[in-house]
Amino acid sequence: MFNPELYFYYILLIIFSIFTYLFYRRTKDLFKTLLITITVLFFVSVVCSISLALNYYQSLKPSTEGIGISNVVSYWLIGEDAWAPVWTIQLFKKAYSVSLWITLILLSFLIILLFMKKTKRKI
């Protein structure tokens, strides 16, 4: 399902797919390539999740000026172009929850890869 509010993640995924392919061609070690790529994606996703969480919780505070984007990373992720024409608390919550799920999925992949690396050493 395509969420236009988070097009930054889709662009990031394409960039890291190209990075993974080029790194794999250089090292010829798929496991190392996956481990490095998933680790980098996880840390980028953590930063995005934290900034979207700050933005969502900032929008919950009542203000006379209305809601807005509270940091630069959230602005990159949500933006104000045709993809997201109206800022709402529901939009901020959806962006935060999708980002959190992406982070948790990457964390599970990272744990699986580290577990496989540990068992690979024992053999």
Backbone as a chain_set.jsonl record, in Angstrom:
{"seq": "MFNPELYFYYILLIIFSIFTYLFYRRTKDLFKTLLITITVLFFVSVVCSISLALNYYQSLKPSTEGIGISNVVSYWLIGEDAWAPVWTIQLFKKAYSVSLWITLILLSFLIILLFMKKTKRKI", "coords": {"N": [[0.839, -1.167, 0.0], [0.607, 2.16, -0.861], [1.634, 4.934, 0.814], [1.275, 8.19, 0.523], [2.061, 10.159, 2.272], [4.46, 9.464, 3.297], [6.54, 9.534, 1.389], [9.238, 9.976, 1.455], [10.393, 7.757, 2.687], [10.092, 5.849, 0.677], [11.743, 6.84, -1.345], [14.144, 6.72, 0.04], [14.347, 3.953, 0.355], [14.737, 3.109, -2.29], [17.191, 4.337, -2.846], [18.858, 3.036, -0.977], [18.592, 0.449, -1.906], [19.939, 0.569, -4.329], [22.451, 1.22, -3.281], [22.956, -1.151, -1.837], [23.1, -3.04, -3.891], [25.366, -2.097, -5.333], [27.326, -2.264, -3.325], [27.3, -4.99, -2.827], [28.231, -5.974, -5.269], [30.822, -5.178, -5.062], [31.894, -6.423, -2.721], [31.025, -9.095, -2.748], [29.888, -10.556, -0.744], [27.049, -11.497, 0.511], [25.786, -11.671, 3.017], [27.187, -9.878, 4.701], [26.7, -7.528, 3.306], [23.869, -7.312, 3.526], [23.649, -7.076, 6.315], [24.986, -4.634, 6.886], [23.444, -2.849, 5.352], [20.823, -3.142, 6.444], [21.356, -2.32, 9.04], [22.097, 0.4, 8.699], [19.719, 1.38, 7.543], [18.014, 0.901, 9.706], [18.968, 2.694, 11.703], [18.539, 5.162, 10.419], [15.788, 5.026, 10.214], [15.08, 5.039, 12.913], [15.777, 7.649, 13.645], [13.972, 9.048, 12.011], [11.539, 8.108, 13.084], [11.652, 9.083, 15.708], [11.646, 11.857, 15.242], [9.15, 12.15, 13.981], [7.51, 11.3, 16.053], [7.982, 13.312, 17.962], [6.911, 15.437, 16.524], [4.215, 14.643, 16.323], [3.384, 14.535, 19.039], [3.825, 17.167, 19.73], [1.883, 18.39, 18.231], [-0.379, 17.703, 19.616], [-0.604, 19.372, 21.749], [-2.569, 22.067, 22.842], [-2.988, 25.011, 20.914], [-3.175, 28.428, 19.961], [-2.493, 29.148, 17.437], [-2.819, 26.977, 15.806], [-1.873, 23.802, 14.288], [1.399, 22.618, 13.359], [4.435, 21.716, 11.654], [7.058, 20.541, 13.577], [9.817, 20.048, 13.383], [12.748, 19.687, 11.259], [13.248, 17.191, 10.031], [10.773, 15.917, 10.153], [9.406, 17.627, 8.472], [10.674, 17.035, 6.045], [9.766, 14.433, 5.74], [6.92, 14.567, 5.775], [6.141, 16.983, 4.515], [4.74, 19.72, 2.521], [3.519, 19.698, 0.114], [1.66, 18.647, -2.805], [1.161, 16.033, -2.053], [0.494, 15.918, 0.628], [-1.745, 17.875, 1.388], [-3.145, 18.996, 3.557], [-2.465, 19.557, 6.875], [-3.099, 17.515, 9.549], [-3.961, 16.248, 12.791], [-4.48, 13.549, 12.632], [-3.093, 12.838, 10.311], [-0.458, 13.263, 11.164], [-0.36, 11.36, 13.214], [-0.764, 8.991, 11.759], [1.506, 9.003, 10.096], [3.5, 8.794, 12.045], [2.848, 6.279, 13.212], [3.155, 4.505, 11.042], [5.865, 4.885, 10.514], [6.931, 3.967, 12.922], [6.22, 1.252, 12.803], [7.748, 0.461, 10.579], [10.298, 0.825, 11.65], [10.262, -1.103, 13.717], [10.003, -3.458, 12.217], [12.417, -3.409, 10.788], [14.14, -3.619, 12.983], [13.545, -6.222, 13.845], [14.455, -7.688, 11.609], [17.164, -7.041, 11.81], [17.858, -8.212, 14.275], [17.427, -10.907, 13.643], [19.386, -11.246, 11.64], [21.723, -10.745, 13.144], [21.568, -12.859, 14.964], [21.821, -14.985, 13.194], [24.423, -14.505, 12.353], [25.831, -14.967, 14.693], [25.31, -17.731, 15.117], [26.489, -18.668, 12.84], [29.184, -18.273, 13.291], [29.691, -20.14, 15.298], [29.615, -22.543, 13.984]], "CA": [[0.0, 0.0, 0.0], [1.406, 3.373, -1.01], [1.251, 6.052, 1.665], [1.96, 9.358, -0.038], [2.6, 11.019, 3.317], [5.809, 9.026, 3.641], [7.288, 9.26, 0.173], [10.664, 10.019, 1.77], [10.822, 6.381, 2.937], [10.188, 5.149, -0.595], [12.957, 7.328, -1.989], [15.249, 6.163, 0.81], [14.431, 2.532, 0.045], [15.335, 2.98, -3.621], [18.608, 4.703, -2.726], [19.581, 1.977, -0.287], [18.622, -0.726, -2.779], [21.063, 0.795, -5.245], [23.654, 1.094, -2.462], [23.149, -2.574, -1.536], [23.544, -3.698, -5.114], [26.746, -1.704, -5.623], [28.198, -2.807, -2.283], [27.394, -6.434, -3.038], [29.115, -6.21, -6.42], [32.208, -4.94, -4.652], [32.354, -7.354, -1.69], [30.585, -10.458, -3.067], [29.446, -11.189, 0.503], [25.663, -11.081, 0.662], [25.439, -11.526, 4.426], [27.765, -8.616, 5.172], [25.973, -6.457, 2.637], [22.559, -7.188, 4.166], [23.824, -6.605, 7.687], [25.318, -3.209, 6.86], [22.306, -2.102, 4.813], [19.733, -3.152, 7.422], [21.787, -1.505, 10.177], [21.989, 1.813, 8.311], [18.293, 1.673, 7.412], [17.426, 0.924, 11.045], [19.311, 3.943, 12.386], [17.827, 6.249, 9.753], [14.384, 4.886, 10.584], [14.935, 5.477, 14.31], [15.783, 9.119, 13.634], [12.689, 9.481, 11.438], [10.464, 7.81, 14.04], [11.746, 10.025, 16.831], [11.207, 13.192, 14.811], [7.708, 12.111, 13.761], [6.875, 11.228, 17.377], [8.028, 14.664, 18.521], [5.965, 16.255, 15.785], [2.853, 14.245, 16.682], [3.078, 14.956, 20.406], [3.782, 18.626, 19.729], [0.601, 18.807, 17.662], [-1.452, 17.43, 20.574], [-0.711, 20.499, 22.678], [-3.45, 23.097, 22.289], [-2.326, 26.259, 20.545], [-4.076, 29.34, 19.259], [-2.031, 29.286, 16.061], [-3.064, 25.748, 15.066], [-0.785, 22.826, 14.317], [2.433, 22.785, 12.352], [5.525, 20.744, 11.726], [7.93, 21.077, 14.616], [11.245, 19.869, 13.13], [13.127, 19.617, 9.851], [13.11, 15.831, 9.518], [9.339, 15.715, 9.928], [9.047, 18.392, 7.28], [11.13, 16.25, 4.905], [8.93, 13.24, 5.602], [5.515, 14.879, 5.497], [6.118, 18.034, 3.501], [3.519, 20.508, 2.39], [3.194, 19.767, -1.306], [0.383, 18.053, -3.214], [0.941, 14.729, -1.413], [-0.135, 16.124, 1.938], [-2.174, 19.27, 1.325], [-3.708, 19.49, 4.807], [-1.876, 18.973, 8.073], [-4.056, 17.187, 10.598], [-3.404, 15.385, 13.833], [-4.585, 12.182, 12.132], [-1.983, 12.651, 9.382], [0.757, 13.129, 11.962], [-0.422, 10.074, 13.912], [-0.569, 7.935, 10.762], [2.912, 9.02, 9.696], [4.268, 8.27, 13.174], [2.613, 4.85, 13.405], [3.791, 3.789, 9.929], [7.303, 4.96, 10.742], [7.246, 3.076, 14.047], [6.15, -0.121, 12.31], [8.925, 0.231, 9.735], [11.435, 0.687, 12.558], [10.167, -2.4, 14.396], [10.299, -4.51, 11.234], [13.868, -3.391, 10.568], [14.766, -4.151, 14.187], [13.417, -7.686, 13.839], [15.41, -8.186, 10.61], [18.514, -6.882, 12.349], [18.041, -9.238, 15.304], [17.56, -12.187, 12.948], [20.705, -11.288, 11.002], [22.759, -10.887, 14.177], [21.472, -14.219, 15.471], [22.411, -15.852, 12.167], [25.862, -14.284, 12.37], [26.345, -15.655, 15.882], [25.277, -19.18, 14.879], [27.425, -18.948, 11.75], [30.518, -18.33, 13.898], [29.826, -21.361, 16.088], [29.77, -23.713, 13.095]], "C": [[0.896, 1.247, 0.0], [0.838, 4.468, -0.12], [1.975, 7.294, 1.174], [2.525, 10.279, 1.026], [4.054, 10.678, 3.619], [6.629, 8.698, 2.395], [8.794, 9.31, 0.397], [11.204, 8.612, 2.025], [10.976, 5.61, 1.63], [11.431, 5.578, -1.368], [14.183, 6.754, -1.291], [15.436, 4.677, 0.514], [15.065, 2.299, -1.322], [16.825, 3.294, -3.569], [19.396, 3.596, -2.05], [19.571, 0.663, -1.06], [19.767, -0.61, -3.779], [22.384, 0.659, -4.498], [23.961, -0.371, -2.171], [23.675, -3.313, -2.756], [24.996, -3.368, -5.426], [27.721, -2.256, -4.595], [28.37, -4.308, -2.437], [28.306, -6.76, -4.213], [30.565, -6.031, -6.029], [32.702, -6.019, -3.692], [32.068, -8.816, -1.996], [30.206, -11.256, -1.809], [28.043, -10.682, 0.815], [25.293, -10.838, 2.122], [25.945, -10.196, 4.989], [27.035, -7.419, 4.564], [24.612, -6.237, 3.278], [22.669, -6.627, 5.573], [24.109, -5.106, 7.727], [24.125, -2.385, 6.384], [21.161, -2.025, 5.815], [20.099, -2.294, 8.631], [21.647, -0.01, 9.863], [20.523, 2.221, 8.184], [17.616, 1.764, 8.774], [17.727, 2.249, 11.751], [18.647, 5.165, 11.735], [16.355, 6.221, 10.136], [14.131, 5.3, 12.032], [14.903, 7.002, 14.388], [14.462, 9.659, 13.087], [11.544, 9.249, 12.406], [10.475, 8.774, 15.218], [11.252, 11.407, 16.416], [9.706, 13.226, 14.54], [6.938, 12.004, 15.075], [6.867, 12.603, 18.036], [7.024, 15.577, 17.834], [4.523, 15.924, 16.176], [2.487, 14.734, 18.082], [3.069, 16.482, 20.551], [2.438, 19.122, 19.194], [-0.57, 18.546, 18.606], [-1.634, 18.554, 21.587], [-1.613, 21.568, 22.073], [-2.691, 24.404, 22.046], [-3.324, 27.143, 19.796], [-3.711, 29.492, 17.786], [-2.313, 28.054, 15.213], [-1.879, 24.812, 15.149], [0.191, 23.11, 13.189], [3.488, 21.717, 12.532], [6.612, 21.334, 12.606], [9.423, 20.886, 14.354], [11.498, 19.61, 11.644], [12.909, 18.221, 9.276], [11.641, 15.504, 9.267], [8.863, 16.464, 8.696], [9.487, 17.654, 6.018], [10.214, 15.059, 4.66], [7.505, 13.565, 5.174], [5.397, 15.922, 4.402], [4.837, 18.827, 3.488], [3.12, 20.649, 0.928], [1.864, 19.063, -1.594], [0.111, 16.699, -2.558], [0.189, 14.89, -0.1], [-0.635, 17.565, 2.023], [-2.681, 19.842, 2.649], [-3.023, 18.778, 5.973], [-2.978, 18.742, 9.093], [-3.364, 16.332, 11.635], [-3.446, 13.929, 13.389], [-3.462, 11.868, 11.143], [-0.682, 12.454, 10.143], [0.79, 11.789, 12.691], [-0.181, 8.918, 12.948], [0.889, 7.854, 10.328], [3.79, 8.445, 10.804], [4.075, 6.769, 13.327], [3.234, 4.022, 12.278], [5.308, 3.772, 10.11], [7.743, 4.042, 11.882], [7.205, 1.619, 13.613], [7.338, -0.458, 11.419], [10.162, 0.026, 10.604], [11.417, -0.662, 13.261], [10.448, -3.565, 13.454], [11.796, -4.564, 10.948], [14.624, -3.919, 11.777], [14.682, -5.671, 14.222], [14.344, -8.312, 12.798], [16.835, -8.118, 11.125], [18.812, -7.93, 13.412], [18.221, -10.612, 14.665], [18.93, -12.311, 12.297], [21.831, -11.435, 12.03], [22.746, -12.276, 14.8], [22.078, -15.203, 14.478], [23.935, -15.709, 12.128], [26.499, -15.01, 13.555], [26.364, -17.165, 15.686], [26.238, -19.573, 13.771], [28.845, -19.073, 12.292], [30.753, -19.631, 14.667], [30.075, -22.585, 15.225], [31.128, -23.782, 12.516]], "O": [[1.834, 1.345, 0.791], [-0.31, 4.879, -0.287], [3.179, 7.432, 1.394], [3.386, 11.105, 0.724], [4.795, 11.513, 4.138], [7.333, 7.689, 2.361], [9.551, 8.744, -0.391], [12.328, 8.296, 1.636], [11.895, 4.803, 1.493], [12.096, 4.743, -1.982], [15.145, 6.349, -1.944], [16.568, 4.199, 0.433], [15.858, 1.371, -1.481], [17.631, 2.594, -4.182], [20.489, 3.252, -2.5], [20.468, -0.159, -0.877], [20.476, -1.582, -4.038], [23.33, 0.06, -5.008], [25.117, -0.786, -2.254], [24.596, -4.123, -2.649], [25.777, -4.262, -5.75], [28.824, -2.672, -4.949], [29.456, -4.84, -2.206], [29.072, -7.721, -4.155], [31.447, -6.668, -6.606], [33.831, -6.489, -3.838], [32.804, -9.692, -1.542], [30.207, -12.487, -1.825], [27.872, -9.573, 1.321], [24.561, -9.896, 2.426], [25.21, -9.481, 5.67], [26.787, -6.422, 5.242], [24.234, -5.097, 3.547], [21.861, -5.79, 5.973], [23.518, -4.39, 8.534], [23.83, -1.335, 6.954], [20.588, -0.954, 6.016], [19.238, -1.613, 9.187], [21.133, 0.751, 10.682], [20.129, 3.285, 8.662], [16.742, 2.606, 8.978], [16.828, 2.857, 12.333], [18.242, 6.095, 12.432], [15.745, 7.267, 10.357], [13.075, 5.853, 12.341], [14.092, 7.574, 15.116], [13.9, 10.61, 13.631], [10.665, 10.101, 12.539], [9.422, 9.225, 15.668], [10.518, 12.054, 17.162], [9.052, 14.226, 14.836], [5.842, 12.55, 15.201], [5.855, 13.013, 18.605], [6.367, 16.391, 18.483], [3.703, 16.827, 16.342], [1.404, 15.282, 18.287], [2.37, 17.017, 21.411], [1.919, 20.143, 19.646], [-1.648, 19.111, 18.416], [-2.691, 18.674, 22.207], [-1.439, 21.938, 20.912], [-1.873, 24.834, 22.859], [-4.203, 26.65, 19.089], [-4.539, 29.918, 16.981], [-2.068, 28.079, 14.006], [-0.985, 24.997, 15.975], [-0.148, 23.756, 12.198], [3.426, 20.914, 13.462], [7.036, 22.474, 12.414], [10.236, 21.507, 15.04], [10.57, 19.349, 10.879], [12.434, 18.085, 8.149], [11.312, 14.876, 8.261], [8.005, 15.976, 7.961], [8.76, 17.644, 5.025], [9.92, 14.717, 3.515], [6.951, 12.9, 4.298], [4.624, 15.75, 3.46], [3.959, 18.636, 4.33], [2.457, 21.616, 0.553], [1.038, 18.91, -0.694], [-1.037, 16.258, -2.508], [-0.664, 14.067, 0.234], [0.001, 18.395, 2.673], [-2.648, 21.057, 2.842], [-3.008, 17.549, 6.041], [-3.703, 19.668, 9.456], [-2.303, 15.762, 11.379], [-2.552, 13.153, 13.727], [-2.936, 10.755, 11.136], [0.11, 11.575, 9.804], [1.84, 11.152, 12.778], [0.529, 7.969, 13.283], [1.445, 6.762, 10.206], [4.724, 7.692, 10.528], [5.048, 6.049, 13.55], [3.782, 2.949, 12.532], [5.952, 2.749, 9.88], [8.801, 3.417, 11.812], [8.063, 0.83, 14.01], [7.876, -1.561, 11.504], [10.981, -0.849, 10.324], [12.461, -1.302, 13.387], [11.066, -4.552, 13.855], [12.377, -5.647, 10.874], [15.641, -4.595, 11.622], [15.651, -6.335, 14.59], [14.957, -9.347, 13.061], [17.625, -9.035, 10.9], [19.913, -8.48, 13.442], [19.071, -11.392, 15.095], [19.569, -13.359, 12.389], [22.787, -12.176, 11.799], [23.802, -12.814, 15.131], [22.768, -16.144, 14.872], [24.647, -16.686, 11.895], [27.575, -15.594, 13.43], [27.341, -17.818, 16.053], [26.748, -20.693, 13.762], [29.625, -19.891, 11.804], [31.865, -20.159, 14.688], [30.677, -23.557, 15.681], [31.426, -24.698, 11.75]]}, "num_chains": 1, "name": "protein.A"}
